[in-house]
Amino acid sequence: MTYTINGKIGADLSGVSSTSGDTLGNSYDANDGSKWVFVQANGELLEGNYVCIDESFQAVKGTKALVDDGHDVGFAQTDFTDNQYGYVMVKGRPQVKTLTLCAADVALYTTATAGALDDTATSAQTKINGVVLVTANGTGTGNSTAIASWPRSTSL
């Protein structure tokens, strides 16, 4: 079980709530070396979605435009409905939604599918530095374990 080792004792890193219970933007280190940020969902988020976090700590499914604007990148590790509060992982080994035949240990890029990354580089996509898959996703769109270390776009 992942739990905080600094800050809020008993924070449920895998839970969501319709009430805040914490301060938006608070971040916590966990016992497994991961780091989490408290956000409010701006729309539905599914486990594994990469999310963009704005200055008000609103999290939305990631898109090229939001990444290019410089929003922070994190990963939902549980499902959120619109306006729910919870934690997203910004460092560690998150589950990440990827597209078909996404290879391990290579650069990942934004896609036309909000919240999903892929290893296909095109001029219409932005590279996300600091995140690679641990194992390839060869079975189609789905979640794969990644290594994330403060993911950022190359456009910054």
Backbone torsions as a table, in degrees:
resi	resn	phi	psi	omega
1	MET	NA	133.2	178.5
2	THR	-87.4	131.4	178.6
3	TYR	-143.2	159.4	-177.5
4	THR	-72.3	147.0	175.6
5	ILE	-116.2	-1.9	173.4
6	ASN	-143.6	157.5	175.8
7	GLY	77.2	-127.7	-171.2
8	LYS	-74.4	112.6	177.3
9	ILE	-72.2	134.2	176.7
10	GLY	81.6	9.0	177.3
11	ALA	-62.1	130.4	179.9
12	ASP	-88.2	93.7	-175.5
13	LEU	-65.7	-20.4	-179.0
14	SER	-104.4	4.4	-178.3
15	GLY	-102.3	163.1	173.6
16	VAL	-130.6	159.1	-177.3
17	SER	-149.2	154.6	175.7
18	SER	-84.4	-8.1	175.2
19	THR	-118.9	153.8	-171.4
20	SER	-62.1	-67.4	-179.7
21	GLY	72.8	-5.6	178.9
22	ASP	-156.6	175.3	178.7
23	THR	-95.9	127.3	178.3
24	LEU	-54.5	135.1	179.4
25	GLY	93.5	-13.4	176.4
26	ASN	-60.5	140.3	178.7
27	SER	-125.1	149.3	-175.2
28	TYR	-137.3	141.8	170.8
29	ASP	-87.0	145.3	179.8
30	ALA	-114.8	163.8	-176.7
31	ASN	-61.6	-18.8	179.9
32	ASP	-97.0	10.0	180.0
33	GLY	89.9	-2.2	180.0
34	SER	-81.4	164.2	176.8
35	LYS	-130.6	139.3	-174.0
36	TRP	-129.0	148.3	177.6
37	VAL	-124.4	137.1	179.1
38	PHE	-83.3	125.3	-175.3
39	VAL	-135.5	170.7	169.4
40	GLN	-117.3	132.6	-179.6
41	ALA	-72.5	131.3	173.9
42	ASN	-108.1	77.4	-173.3
43	GLY	108.3	169.9	-179.2
44	GLU	-68.0	136.9	173.7
45	LEU	-124.6	136.6	178.2
46	LEU	-109.3	152.6	178.1
47	GLU	-51.8	130.4	179.9
48	GLY	95.3	-18.0	177.9
49	ASN	-60.0	136.2	166.4
50	TYR	-80.2	141.0	-175.6
51	VAL	-124.2	152.6	171.9
52	CYS	-106.4	133.2	-175.3
53	ILE	-112.5	121.5	-177.9
54	ASP	-88.9	-175.8	-176.0
55	GLU	-66.1	-16.3	177.2
56	SER	-99.6	7.5	-179.1
57	PHE	62.0	36.4	169.2
58	GLN	-90.4	130.2	-179.3
59	ALA	-108.2	133.1	179.8
60	VAL	-134.0	152.2	175.9
61	LYS	-50.8	133.1	-176.0
62	GLY	-67.1	143.5	175.2
63	THR	-138.0	161.3	177.1
64	LYS	-56.1	-45.5	-177.6
65	ALA	-59.9	-43.9	-179.9
66	LEU	-68.7	-39.9	176.7
67	VAL	-62.3	-45.3	180.0
68	ASP	-63.0	-27.9	177.0
69	ASP	-75.0	-9.9	176.0
70	GLY	95.7	13.5	178.5
71	HIS	-65.3	148.9	175.2
72	ASP	-63.2	151.6	179.8
73	VAL	-114.8	134.7	175.7
74	GLY	-143.8	-175.9	-176.5
75	PHE	-134.8	123.6	175.7
76	ALA	-70.1	130.2	179.9
77	GLN	-110.5	9.0	174.3
78	THR	-154.5	164.9	178.1
79	ASP	-78.0	138.6	174.2
80	PHE	-120.4	142.9	165.0
81	THR	-96.9	167.6	-178.6
82	ASP	-53.2	132.9	176.5
83	ASN	76.1	0.3	176.3
84	GLN	-73.2	154.4	178.6
85	TYR	-104.8	147.1	176.5
86	GLY	177.7	-169.6	-175.2
87	TYR	-111.6	141.3	172.5
88	VAL	-119.6	146.6	-178.6
89	MET	-84.6	132.8	176.8
90	VAL	-114.2	-9.5	178.0
91	LYS	-154.4	137.0	179.2
92	GLY	137.9	-144.4	179.7
93	ARG	-122.7	74.1	-177.7
94	PRO	-78.4	161.1	164.7
95	GLN	-79.6	134.0	-176.1
96	VAL	-129.9	131.1	177.2
97	LYS	-74.8	123.5	179.3
98	THR	-129.0	164.5	179.6
99	LEU	-92.0	177.2	-175.6
100	THR	-55.7	138.4	173.5
101	LEU	58.3	40.1	177.9
102	CYS	-83.1	124.3	-174.3
103	ALA	-83.2	158.4	175.6
104	ALA	-84.3	156.9	172.2
105	ASP	57.7	32.4	175.5
106	VAL	-132.1	164.7	179.5
107	ALA	-60.8	145.7	176.4
108	LEU	-114.6	149.1	-174.2
109	TYR	-130.5	157.6	171.5
110	THR	-63.1	162.7	178.8
111	THR	-135.9	176.1	174.8
112	ALA	-73.5	-12.4	177.5
113	THR	-92.8	108.6	-178.2
114	ALA	-55.2	131.6	176.9
115	GLY	87.4	-1.7	-178.8
116	ALA	-118.8	144.8	177.1
117	LEU	-112.6	163.7	177.9
118	ASP	-153.6	167.4	-179.6
119	ASP	-95.7	7.9	-180.0
120	THR	-88.6	118.7	179.5
121	ALA	-93.9	123.7	173.2
122	THR	-135.4	166.4	178.8
123	SER	-67.6	-15.5	-179.4
124	ALA	-90.9	3.0	-177.4
125	GLN	-123.5	163.1	179.2
126	THR	-118.7	134.5	177.6
127	LYS	-72.7	137.4	174.4
128	ILE	-104.3	109.1	177.2
129	ASN	-75.2	148.8	173.6
130	GLY	87.5	18.0	175.9
131	VAL	-148.2	129.2	175.2
132	VAL	-141.0	152.8	176.0
133	LEU	-77.6	147.1	175.1
134	VAL	-79.6	-41.5	176.6
135	THR	-131.4	151.1	-178.8
136	ALA	-66.6	150.6	171.9
137	ASN	-103.8	98.1	-177.5
138	GLY	-103.0	4.5	-172.4
139	THR	-107.5	1.2	-178.6
140	GLY	119.2	-176.5	-178.8
141	THR	-58.7	129.7	-179.7
142	GLY	179.0	-174.1	-179.1
143	ASN	-96.4	140.3	177.3
144	SER	-133.9	149.9	176.9
145	THR	-73.9	137.0	-179.5
146	ALA	-127.8	168.0	166.8
147	ILE	-108.6	121.4	-179.4
148	ALA	-120.6	128.0	177.7
149	SER	-132.7	89.0	-178.9
150	TRP	50.0	62.8	-177.7
151	PRO	-59.2	136.5	179.4
152	ARG	-144.0	157.6	177.4
153	SER	-82.6	160.3	176.0
154	THR	-81.4	-6.7	-178.2
155	SER	-79.3	-7.1	-178.4
156	LEU	-84.7	NA	NA
